[in-house]
Amino acid sequence: DWVLLSDGSVVRVLLGVPCEVLVSCSGCVPSHSSLMPCVTGLGSGLLRSPLGTSGFRLCFLRMVEACSSFLANALLPDNCVGVLRLADAHSLVPLQACVQDYISQAFSHVALHEEFLELPEEALVNLLKRDDLSVTEEEQVFEAAIRWVRARETERLPTLPRLLQHIRLPLLNPWYFVEKVEGDPLVRRSPEAFNLLQEARRYHLSGTEVVSERTKPRVQEFQSEVFMIIGGCTKDEKFVSEVTCLDPLRRSRLEVAKLPITEMEAETDNKKWVEFACITFQNEVYLSGGKETQHEAWKYNAALNKWIQIEYLNNGRWRHKMAVLAGKVYVLGGFNGTQRHSSVETYDSFHNTWTEAAPLMLSVSSFATASHNNKLYVIGGGPKCKMYKCCNLQRLHLCSGAMKALYCYNPLEDTWSMVTQFSHERASCGLAACNDKLFITGGRDERNQVIATVLCWDPGTKKLTEECVLPRGVSHHGSVTLRKSYTHIRRVTPRTVAV
């Protein structure tokens, strides 16, 4: 059945008219009028028939496509939810995808309309999962979800923990989290959500020590999870004062403040940062020690884009490592020019002091360390050990040390396994976990030539690709991950790599 519309009003109903007739007569329809299909009911005889003749089936599919196209072009913040429910009811998959994309792109506007409260639960969950959900801050997502639950509180309260699982609570402003989230009566009545609240509190205290899907910023927010390549040396053994900051999600390079004390008027006053250690804590990068900067300690504030000097280390060292555990920054081991260190220092950010902690069982340098399940792990560093780099991504990953492979340690099974192989050795490289992927930066090959490429290992697809090429080859550098707002962006070009 069809209806003839003129200026929005039904002027004629056409019952049982074949599609071929309407197509042949389409030129007779006035310009101010339009034809729309009207499914008023399906007789049992038609339901028993598979689809009728092939010609009718083809015409019916074209009619569905035309209707879907019409609705897709007529989407507005106040009608898109109704169109989505229509598409769900009739299994119009292309229209479903189109409407979901529209709601995602206009989420902050759609959430203000009453029709948003009629969004099906599964559709809302799928929206909250999306990295490309168009919001400038995560607070908008929480407020929309709570408003949806309150619309039918008795019916929807049991779904709140499921919704909170896909809201990035750790990225909320800490004061907002305490006042609006933890203080919300509905959240207090949902004990199943308490683990999610605890994760957010831990993240606010320790930063990137907590890693989950909820700690990754969305694409449209004014911040992004990035990894930084800090210092190091080039092919001609020159020291690098620049900090390269890469945003893999937006495929962009960010301009970041140079390393401290590297822009003095007199070249002789500039510091050479090499064989130092770095770590991220509470979204700030901590930098300590080094061959020429043995006692110095600095932190990089991402919001200010500045390096800030903090209290000196008690024991000067280089070839050491830093780690974060239980809300504290640790400095472990190293070398002081004559012997290896076993000493461990911990930093109190409130009092700006370093204090001695229990020493290591052995004096080590050029080793690797990582935290997992409230424990610190130390690998290598003995007299005959090669240098390694590692990081924590629910599992422990290890590469470099003149190896051609990436290895993974599973602490639950207490086993090591080889993840993938490289085409060349990568000694003295960097390794950082960012956006649920591992990024291997720089290093030196078997000919001792510095490497300028950045490799990306995706645990989900189990594929190794070349992410980009750095401005220069670099080795013996630091590599950390943090969240950062950005202003100046340079595009980087992805490439494939043979493995």
C-alpha positions in Angstrom: 0.0 0.0 0.0 1.1 3.6 -0.7 0.1 7.1 0.3 0.4 10.3 -1.7 1.7 13.1 0.5 1.3 16.8 -0.4 2.9 19.4 2.0 2.9 16.8 4.8 -0.8 15.8 4.4 -2.2 12.6 3.0 -4.2 13.4 -0.1 -4.7 9.9 -1.5 -4.3 6.3 -0.4 -3.3 3.7 -3.1 -4.1 0.2 -2.0 -2.5 -2.8 -3.6 -0.8 -0.9 -6.5 2.1 -2.8 -8.0 5.5 -1.1 -7.8 6.0 -1.3 -11.5 2.9 0.9 -12.0 4.1 3.5 -9.5 7.5 3.6 -11.1 6.1 4.1 -14.6 3.7 6.8 -13.3 6.3 8.6 -11.1 6.6 11.4 -13.6 2.9 12.2 -13.1 3.3 13.0 -9.4 3.3 16.8 -8.8 6.6 18.3 -7.6 5.1 19.4 -4.3 3.9 15.9 -3.6 5.7 12.6 -2.7 5.0 8.9 -2.6 5.6 7.0 0.7 5.0 3.3 1.4 2.4 2.5 4.0 2.5 -1.0 5.5 -1.0 -1.1 7.1 -1.0 -4.9 7.6 0.1 -8.2 6.1 -2.4 -10.8 5.2 -1.8 -14.4 6.3 -1.7 -15.5 2.6 1.2 -13.1 1.9 3.0 -14.3 5.0 2.7 -17.9 3.8 4.1 -16.9 0.5 8.0 -16.7 0.5 8.3 -13.3 -1.2 6.1 -13.4 -4.2 7.6 -13.1 -7.6 11.2 -12.1 -8.2 10.1 -8.8 -9.7 8.1 -7.8 -6.7 10.9 -8.9 -4.4 13.4 -6.7 -6.2 11.0 -3.8 -6.2 10.2 -4.3 -2.5 13.9 -4.2 -1.6 14.3 -1.0 -3.6 11.4 0.4 -1.7 13.0 -0.5 1.6 16.3 1.1 0.5 14.4 4.3 -0.6 12.6 4.5 2.8 15.8 3.9 4.7 17.6 6.6 2.7 14.8 9.0 3.3 14.8 8.4 7.0 18.6 8.6 7.2 18.6 12.1 5.5 15.8 13.3 7.9 17.6 12.5 11.2 17.4 15.1 13.9 18.3 15.0 17.6 14.7 14.8 18.6 13.6 12.0 16.2 16.7 9.8 15.8 15.8 7.5 18.7 12.4 6.7 17.2 14.1 6.0 13.8 16.5 3.6 15.6 13.7 1.7 17.3 12.0 1.4 13.9 15.2 0.1 12.3 15.6 -2.4 15.2 12.0 -3.6 14.9 12.4 -4.3 11.1 16.0 -5.4 11.2 17.2 -2.7 8.8 20.9 -3.1 9.5 22.2 -0.3 7.3 19.8 2.1 8.8 20.6 0.9 12.3 24.3 1.6 11.7 23.5 5.0 10.2 21.4 6.1 13.1 23.9 4.8 15.7 26.6 6.9 14.0 24.4 9.9 14.0 23.5 9.6 17.7 27.2 9.0 18.5 28.2 12.2 16.6 25.4 14.3 18.1 25.3 12.6 21.5 25.5 15.8 23.7 22.4 17.2 21.8 20.4 14.0 21.5 20.8 13.3 25.3 18.9 16.6 26.0 15.7 15.5 24.3 12.9 13.5 26.0 13.1 10.9 23.3 16.6 9.9 24.5 14.9 8.4 27.6 13.2 5.9 25.3 16.5 4.5 23.9 16.7 0.7 24.3 19.1 -0.5 26.9 21.3 -2.4 24.4 21.5 0.6 22.1 22.6 2.8 25.0 25.3 0.3 26.1 26.6 0.1 22.5 26.8 3.9 22.5 28.7 4.1 25.8 31.2 1.6 24.5 32.2 3.8 21.6 35.6 5.5 21.5 34.2 8.0 19.0 31.3 9.1 21.2 31.1 12.9 20.6 31.6 14.5 24.0 34.0 17.0 25.3 34.2 15.6 28.8 33.1 12.3 30.4 30.8 14.1 32.8 28.3 14.5 29.9 28.2 10.7 29.5 27.5 10.0 33.2 24.8 12.6 33.4 23.0 11.2 30.3 23.1 7.7 31.7 21.8 8.7 35.1 19.0 10.7 33.5 18.1 7.6 31.4 17.9 5.4 34.6 15.9 8.0 36.5 13.2 8.1 33.8 12.1 4.6 34.9 14.0 4.1 38.1 12.4 0.9 39.4 12.8 -0.9 36.1 16.2 0.4 35.1 18.1 0.7 38.4 19.5 -2.9 38.0 21.1 -1.9 34.7 23.1 0.9 36.3 26.2 -1.2 37.1 26.3 -2.4 33.5 26.1 1.2 32.2 28.8 2.4 34.6 31.1 -0.3 33.3 31.3 1.6 30.0 31.5 5.1 31.5 35.1 6.2 31.9 34.8 7.0 35.6 38.6 7.4 36.1 38.7 10.3 33.7 36.1 12.3 35.6 37.3 15.3 37.5 38.1 14.0 41.0 35.8 16.6 42.7 33.0 15.8 40.3 33.5 12.1 41.0 33.2 12.5 44.8 30.3 14.9 44.7 28.2 13.7 41.8 29.0 10.1 41.3 29.8 8.6 44.7 27.2 10.9 46.2 24.5 10.0 43.8 21.6 8.1 45.6 21.2 5.7 42.7 24.9 4.8 42.7 24.8 4.2 46.4 22.0 1.7 45.9 24.1 -0.3 43.4 26.7 -2.3 45.4 27.7 -4.1 42.2 29.3 -0.8 41.0 31.5 -0.4 44.0 34.5 -2.1 42.3 34.2 0.4 39.4 34.2 3.3 42.0 37.3 1.8 43.6 39.1 1.6 40.3 38.4 5.3 39.7 39.7 6.3 43.1 42.8 4.3 42.6 43.4 5.9 39.3 43.0 9.4 40.8 45.6 8.5 43.4 48.2 6.7 41.2 47.4 7.5 37.6 48.5 5.1 34.9 49.3 2.3 37.5 45.6 1.5 36.8 45.0 0.4 33.2 41.6 -0.6 31.8 39.2 0.2 29.0 37.8 3.0 31.3 41.2 4.8 31.5 41.4 5.5 27.7 40.1 8.9 26.7 37.5 9.1 23.9 38.5 10.5 20.5 36.4 13.6 20.7 37.6 14.7 24.2 40.1 17.5 24.6 42.7 15.0 25.7 44.2 11.8 24.5 46.4 8.9 25.7 49.8 9.5 24.2 53.3 8.1 24.6 56.4 10.2 24.9 59.9 9.4 23.6 62.3 11.2 26.0 65.9 12.0 25.3 68.4 9.4 24.2 71.2 9.6 21.6 71.4 9.6 17.8 73.5 7.8 15.2 76.5 10.1 15.7 76.2 9.8 19.5 74.7 13.2 20.0 72.3 13.6 22.9 68.7 14.4 22.1 67.1 17.3 24.1 63.7 17.0 22.4 60.7 15.1 23.7 58.7 13.4 20.9 55.0 12.9 21.8 52.8 10.7 19.6 49.1 10.3 19.6 48.4 6.9 17.9 44.6 7.2 17.9 44.6 10.5 16.0 47.9 9.7 14.2 49.4 13.0 15.3 52.6 14.3 16.7 52.4 16.8 19.6 54.9 19.5 20.4 56.2 19.2 24.0 58.6 21.2 26.1 62.3 20.2 25.7 64.1 18.4 28.5 65.1 20.7 31.4 68.4 22.6 31.3 68.9 22.0 27.6 68.2 25.5 26.2 70.9 27.5 28.0 72.6 30.4 26.2 76.0 28.8 26.7 76.2 25.4 25.2 78.5 24.2 28.0 75.7 24.9 30.5 73.3 22.5 28.8 72.7 19.1 30.4 73.0 15.9 28.5 70.2 13.6 29.5 71.4 10.0 29.0 71.0 6.7 31.0 68.4 8.4 33.2 65.1 6.8 34.3 61.5 8.0 33.9 58.0 6.9 34.9 54.4 8.3 34.9 52.6 9.0 38.1 49.3 10.9 38.5 49.5 11.9 34.9 52.9 13.6 35.4 56.2 12.3 34.0 59.0 11.8 36.6 62.6 12.0 35.5 65.6 11.1 37.7 69.3 10.6 37.6 71.5 10.2 34.5 75.2 10.2 33.7 75.5 14.0 33.9 72.5 14.5 36.1 73.0 11.9 38.8 71.2 13.6 41.7 68.6 15.6 39.8 64.9 14.8 39.7 62.2 16.6 37.6 58.5 16.1 36.8 56.7 17.1 33.6 53.2 18.7 34.1 51.1 17.9 31.0 48.6 20.7 31.7 51.3 23.4 31.9 53.7 21.8 29.4 56.6 22.5 31.8 59.3 20.6 33.6 59.4 21.3 37.3 62.4 20.5 39.5 61.7 18.5 42.6 64.0 17.5 45.5 67.4 15.9 44.7 67.9 12.1 45.1 69.8 11.1 48.2 72.1 8.9 46.1 73.2 9.9 42.6 72.8 7.2 40.0 72.3 6.3 36.4 71.4 3.0 34.5 68.7 2.7 37.2 64.9 2.3 37.0 61.8 4.0 38.4 58.5 2.3 39.2 55.1 3.3 40.7 53.6 1.1 43.4 50.7 1.8 45.9 50.6 5.5 45.1 54.4 6.1 45.4 57.3 6.6 43.1 60.3 4.4 43.5 63.9 4.7 42.3 65.8 1.4 42.3 69.4 0.3 41.8 71.7 1.9 39.2 75.4 2.8 38.9 77.3 5.7 40.5 80.5 5.6 38.4 82.3 3.1 40.6 79.8 0.4 41.7 76.3 -0.8 41.3 73.5 0.3 43.7 71.2 -1.8 45.8 69.5 1.2 47.4 65.9 2.1 46.9 64.3 5.5 47.4 60.7 6.5 47.5 59.2 9.9 46.8 56.7 11.8 48.9 55.0 14.3 46.6 53.2 16.0 49.5 56.4 16.8 51.4 58.7 16.8 48.3 61.2 14.4 49.9 63.0 11.2 49.0 63.4 8.6 51.7 65.3 5.3 51.8 63.2 2.1 51.4 64.3 -1.5 51.9 67.3 -2.2 49.6 67.3 -4.8 46.8 68.8 -8.2 47.5 71.5 -7.6 44.9 73.2 -4.5 43.5 72.0 -4.1 39.9 72.2 -1.7 37.0 70.8 -1.7 33.4 67.9 -3.9 34.5 64.1 -3.7 34.1 61.3 -3.4 36.6 57.5 -3.4 36.6 54.7 -3.4 39.1 52.0 -6.0 39.2 49.4 -6.9 41.9 51.0 -4.7 44.5 54.5 -6.1 44.0 57.6 -4.8 42.2 59.5 -7.1 39.8 63.1 -6.7 38.9 64.6 -8.5 35.9 68.3 -8.7 34.9 71.0 -6.2 35.8 73.7 -8.7 36.9 77.3 -8.6 35.8 76.6 -10.7 32.6 73.1 -9.4 31.9 72.1 -7.4 28.8 69.8 -4.3 29.0 66.1 -4.9 28.8 63.0 -2.6 28.8 59.5 -3.7 30.0 56.1 -2.4 30.9 52.9 -3.6 32.6 49.8 -4.3 30.5 48.1 -7.0 32.7 51.0 -9.1 31.5 54.7 -8.3 31.5 56.2 -7.7 28.1 59.9 -7.7 27.3 61.9 -6.8 24.3 65.3 -5.4 23.3 68.6 -6.7 24.7 69.9 -7.4 21.2 66.9 -9.7 20.6 64.7 -10.1 17.5 61.5 -10.9 19.4 58.9 -9.6 21.9 58.2 -11.9 24.9 55.4 -11.9 27.3 55.2 -13.1 30.9 51.9 -14.3 32.4 52.1 -14.0 36.2 48.9 -16.1 36.7 50.4 -19.0 34.8 54.0 -18.2 35.7 55.1 -18.7 32.1 57.0 -16.9 29.4 55.9 -17.0 25.7 57.2 -15.4 22.5 54.6 -12.9 21.1 56.2 -12.0 17.8 59.5 -11.7 15.9 61.2 -8.7 14.3 63.1 -8.5 11.1 66.1 -6.9 12.9 67.5 -6.8 16.4 66.3 -3.9 18.6 68.8 -3.2 21.4 68.3 -0.2 23.7 64.8 0.5 22.4 61.8 1.8 24.3 58.4 0.1 25.0 55.2 1.8 26.0 51.6 0.6 26.4 49.1 3.0 24.9 45.4 2.6 23.8 45.6 -1.2 24.5 48.6 -1.6 22.2 52.3 -1.8 22.6 54.6 0.7 20.9 58.3 -0.2 20.3 60.4 2.9 19.7 63.8 3.3 18.2 66.8 1.2 19.4 69.9 -0.1 17.6 70.1 -3.0 15.1 72.8 -5.7 14.7 75.1 -3.2 13.0 74.8 -0.8 15.9 72.8 1.6 13.7 70.1 3.7 15.4 66.5 2.9 14.3 63.9 5.6 13.6 60.8 3.5 13.2 58.0 3.0 15.7 56.4 -0.5 15.7 53.0 -1.2 17.0 51.9 -4.6 18.4 48.1 -5.1 18.6 47.3 -8.0 21.1 43.8 -8.1 19.7 44.6 -8.8 16.1 48.1 -10.2 16.9 49.6 -8.0 14.1 52.8 -6.0 14.1 52.8 -2.9 11.9 55.0 0.1 11.5 53.3 3.0 13.1 55.5 5.9 11.9 59.0 7.1 11.4 60.6 9.4 14.0 62.3 12.7 13.0 65.6 11.0 13.8 66.8 7.6 14.9 67.2 7.3 18.7 68.4 4.8 21.3 68.9 4.7 25.1 65.8 6.8 25.5 62.9 6.8 27.9 59.3 5.9 26.9 56.2 6.6 29.0 52.4 7.0 28.5 50.2 9.7 29.8 47.0 11.7 29.1 47.6 15.1 27.4 45.7 18.0 26.0 47.1 19.1 22.7 47.3 22.3 20.6 50.0 21.9 17.9 49.7 18.8 15.7 51.8 17.3 12.9 50.4 14.4 11.0 52.4 11.2 10.8 52.1 8.6 8.0 51.5 4.9 8.9 53.4 2.2 7.0 53.5 -1.6 7.0 56.5 -3.5 8.1 57.9 -6.9 7.2 58.3 -9.2 10.1 
